[in-house]
Amino acid sequence: MAPSDDTLDALRRAIDSVDDAMHDLLMKRAALSERVRAAKGVAVSHVFRPGREAAILQRLVARHTGTLPPAVVAQVWREIIAASVRLQTSFEIAVYAPRTKPHVLDLARAHFGALTPIGPVSAPGAVLAALAEGRAQAGVLPLPEDVPDEPWWRDLGIGAGKGLRILARIPVVTTEPAQGALVIGPQPFDRAGDDRGYLVVEAEQAIDRAGLARALKAVDLRPIGIAAQVAGPAGAVLVETQDYVAPDDPRLGRLVAETGGAATTARAIGGYAVPVAPGGGRRPT
């Protein structure tokens, strides 16, 4: 279109041309996803790559300009990414969204796409069971501090939750720091580059928060804070850390020793890529 050709018909033809170009690129991207599946071989596993997906959205939001809201760009790409995952393998989600937290189901749908099968379940344990039995490939649960009476995180890495870990926090692009949900799954943690972690610290007695904070700092596990705590004689706390902590990190054993016997075990249960604000910066927490 010539610079001076701004009649309504000309502008509509220009939009049609852009739509065709975008459609061509979407078909090209889908073909590349098929090639990714072929490159992985017959047995496709762990197609959900939350670290890689977060890095894509972070890059796009950072380079975005113009009047189209960055949140719209992020949502368009969430649908594209979700479709790419479904092209590689079957993919279903189990979601626990109690009546007091209906937004969890909305977040799951926005993140995993309009066409991804999503099954609401009645309890956190049902999410863990669906993952353990292979009936779902990812699970979505409320933030631990949002459901303090249901410490679902305590089962990760042991018992029914053996092999399960926290993989992501959604939404990845947000202006609402206080609202979100966590994604869990049966796969290794996928790093985005700027990641936070979660630890479960168990004890035979109630754990003193101040003492635990000192022990964490002493072994260089920088705590953001205690995300949740189980009361009672046999206590457990969920600690959120500034950096992702691997399950075999030697600092976990040193942490137990540093508590002077107050803690009996400490285990890493995953983490998440730090969400970004639509302006491209890290989302405050």
Secondary structure as UniProt FT lines:
FT   TURN            3..4
FT   HELIX           8..40
FT   HELIX           50..63
FT   HELIX           70..88
FT   STRAND          93..96
FT   TURN            99..100
FT   HELIX           103..112
FT   TURN            114..115
FT   STRAND          118..121
FT   HELIX           124..132
FT   TURN            133..134
FT   STRAND          138..142
FT   HELIX           144..146
FT   TURN            148..149
FT   HELIX           152..155
FT   TURN            159..160
FT   TURN            162..163
FT   STRAND          165..170
FT   TURN            177..178
FT   STRAND          181..185
FT   STRAND          195..202
FT   HELIX           209..218
FT   TURN            219..220
FT   STRAND          223..230
FT   STRAND          236..241
FT   TURN            247..248
FT   HELIX           251..258
FT   TURN            259..261
FT   STRAND          265..273
FT   TURN            278..279
//
